[in-house]
Amino acid sequence: MQTTSGSPSSKTVPVSALVLFLAVTFLITWGVIGTYIIAPDMAVGTFGEISGAHPLFFLATWSPAIAAFVVVAFHGGVQGLRAFLARLLMWRVSWGWPAFILFVIPLVFVAGSLIKGGPVLAPLPPEGAGAVVAVMFMMLFLGPIEEFGWRGVMQPLLQRHMAPIWAGLIIGATWGFWHLPAFFLTSTVYAEWNFLPFFIGNVTLAVLVTPIFNSARGSLLWPMLFHWQLINPFWPDAQPWDTILLVGVAVVVVWWNRDTMFNRDGAATEVIPAARGVARQPAV
């Protein structure tokens, strides 16, 4: 897509930018994690044991965001980056979706935990609730940052050529596969999990967040809050029931929003929002 204006904030990122986005995303994450898998002694001796608080773990987690900023900066420059970040301020959305994020997602974890005979909330550590709150806010700067890439770049580009349901499925599969090397690290929580349920969960969650993303016209705010709710440390361990319940919820959500999930009309397709009053030509 091209614009009739030369303003960087009105330039459109082409679909071909997906190649650069995915290359940078996987190169960083698989490069970092792969080093610890292939040459663990060298990696630990040079960088230290990797954990959820290690700077390299943050780097690996942030790779979709880093790739997104590389793509946006390349195609839109500084003004393009500003317009891209403005999507964080797009808060208007159907009231049902904030309620879904605030109440339904926690209920899934609570219900899954109760089904397996677990607690309503995760047990508090000896340090008390304050420590959990601190971790919760730290989590805001981990998983949710990924949304700059998955929903910021990949989703709108895919939705130019396919219905949202298929874009969500592809992103979910990519997201799950991107996590794969972490399951070979004994120093992270992923080593204790089974990959297949996790992969199914990723695909399910990517489908679930899709109608929220499109209802908010491409907002990054709500997908980030959705992601944050998923990793809230107050919610109990509900595996595998949380995945099973989420699949059921996703089926209902897709059916309820079938008019928009299987149709590209109304789907968000802009990575860099157009400046108001700037005419746009059809996408390439």
Secondary structure as UniProt FT lines:
FT   HELIX           8..10
FT   TURN            15..16
FT   HELIX           17..38
FT   HELIX           40..47
FT   TURN            52..53
FT   HELIX           55..85
FT   HELIX           86..89
FT   HELIX           96..99
FT   HELIX           100..104
FT   HELIX           105..115
FT   TURN            116..117
FT   TURN            126..127
FT   HELIX           129..139
FT   TURN            140..141
FT   HELIX           143..146
FT   HELIX           147..149
FT   HELIX           150..154
FT   HELIX           155..158
FT   TURN            159..161
FT   HELIX           164..179
FT   HELIX           180..184
FT   TURN            186..187
FT   HELIX           189..192
FT   HELIX           195..215
FT   TURN            216..217
FT   HELIX           221..230
FT   TURN            233..234
FT   TURN            239..240
FT   HELIX           241..256
FT   HELIX           258..261
FT   TURN            265..266
FT   TURN            276..277
//
